[in-house]
């Protein structure tokens, strides 16, 4: 609310978020890593977009850019949770 009062609105949001944690092998995944990465990379994106849209819809304008990772397109060993969370982030 203070930012809106000071700036007069939101013209654009550029959202970058990221953290990495190994999720282990696919045969024995670290579910804690999956939860941590999805909470950080996906739910943060959902929350930022929802908050921005609330204002942008009222103003009738605005742009949102979500910066992801190439890991969303191709994974690597031990990074299944990270790749999956970044792929989900881009599809919010």
N, C-alpha and C positions, 0 to 999 in steps of 0.2 A: 504494500500500500504506500509506503514512504517513497519507493522508487517511482511508482506511477504518479504520485503527487509532484515529485521533483521533475520528472521528465515529460509528463503529459501523456504517456502511453507507451506502447511497444510497437515499433515498426518491424523489427526482425529479431529472431532468436537464433543464434548459432550454438548448438548443443554438442559439446564434446565431453565424453566420459569414458574412462577406461581403467581397468585394472586387470592384472593377469595373475593367474594361479594355476599351477599344474593340476590337472584332474586325474592323472594317472592313466593306467592302461584301460582300454575299453572293457576288458574282462573283469576288472575290479575297480570301477570308477569311484572316485572320491566325491560322494554326494554332498559333502560340506562345501567343496570347491564349486560344484554346480550351483548350489543355492546362493553362495556368496557372489559368484559372477553374474547370475541372473538378477539377483537383487540390485547389484551395482549397475550393470550395463543395460538391463532391460527396464526394470521398474523405475530407475531414475529417469530414463528417457520418457516413459509413460507419464510420470509426474510432471516433468518439465513441459512436455507438449500440452498436457491438460491445463496446466496453469496459464500457459501462453495463449492457448485457444480461448480460454474464458475471457481474456481481455481483448484479443484480436476479433472475436466474433462481435463483441459489443461495439468495437470501433469500426467494424466492417472492412478491416484491412490487416495485412501483416504477412510475413514470410517466416517459415521455420526451416532450418537446415540442420540435419543430424549428420555428424561426422562419425563414420564407422571405421572399419578396418578391412583390409584385404583378407583377413582370416575368416570373414563372413562368407567368402567365396571358396576358399580352400583351406582345409585344416592341416595340422601337422601332429606328429606323434606327441602324446601327452597333453594336447591342447584342445581336446574335444569340447570341453565345457566352454572354453573361451570362444572358440569358433562358433558354437551353437548360440551362445549369448549374443555375439556380434551379428549373426545372421538374424536372430529374432529382433534385435534392436533396429535393424534396417527395415523391418516389416511392420513396425508399430504404426 
